[in-house]
Amino acid sequence: MLRWAYRRYRRPIYVTENGVADKEDRLRTRHLRGHLDEVYKAISLDGVPVRGYYYWTLMDNFEWSDGYKISFGLYRVDRETKRRTPTKAVPAYREIAEKNGLP
């Protein structure tokens, strides 16, 4: 998609709201790493000028089509207590951000 968008529009690209609904917290880390690996390939192999990447959302939030039933956030939010709990993807995302690259 990044390659196609750049070939078509010839503008720098910002990846926004990239994430996966993962209530059981089994897919998020793999999804994050896999997508960032593809971003890296688009930049390094094809010269696509990706200027930024933003994960879908920091915390679970309200989705207009599904309410609070789905979970996209890096942090779970308990609606009763407002307590925020990190998902399994948080350490992976932290490492990627600190190294400014994939491990």
N, C-alpha and C positions, 0 to 999 in steps of 0.2 A: 504494500500500500504506500509506503514512504517513497519508494522508487517511482511508482506510477504518479503520485501527487507531484513530486518534484519535476518529472519529465513534462507533465501537463501544464503546471502553473509557474515553474521556474522562480519560486519564492522560497525563502528560508522556512523551515518547518518547526512547529512547536507541537509536541505530542501532549494532548491534554485529556484528562479524565480516562486514563488507561487503567483498567483493573478488571477483576472478575468477581462475580457474586459467589461467595464461598462460605456458607453458613457453618459448615463443619471444619473449616480452616485446613483443608487438605490440598487445595489447588493454588492458593495465592502465591506462595513462594516460587513454585515452579513457573507459574504464569509470569510473574515479575521478572525473573531471571531470563526466561525464554524470550520475552518481548524486548528486554533491554539488549539481549544478544543480537536480535534482529536489527535493532536501532544501530548498534555498533557496526554490524556488517554493512548496513546501508551507508553509514558515514565513511567507514574505512575502505570498503571495496568499490562503492559507486559514487562517492563524493557528494552524497546528499547532505545539504547543510542543515542538519538538525540543531536547532539553537536551544532547545529545552525539552525536558520530559517531566510530566507531572502525574503522579499516581492519582487514581480516581478521587480518593478522599482520605483525609487523615482519620476521621471517625465515622462509624456507621451513621447514616442519616436517613431522612425521610425521602422516599422515591415516589413521585407522583403516581406512577402506575401500580406500585406494589406496597406503598406505605412503609412500614418498618419490618416487613417480612424478609427482606433480603439484606445481606451484609456485604458491603464493598470495602469498608474502612480498614485501615491498618490497625485501628484500635476499636475494640468492641465497646459499646456503650450500654450499660444497664439502665433502662428507662426509669426504673423505680429509684435507684440510689444515685444515678448519674456517674457511677464509677466507670472509669475507663481502663480496659485491660488490653495489653498489647497482643496482637496475633503472632503466629509463628513467623510471619514475613518481616516483622519489625527488625530483628537482628540482621537479616539479609539486606534489607533496604539501608539500614544504618551503615553496614560495611561497604556497600556500593557507593553510598554518598561520601563516606569518609575517604575512600580510595579514589573517588571520581572515576570508577571503572568497575568492571566485573571481576570477581575473585578468580 
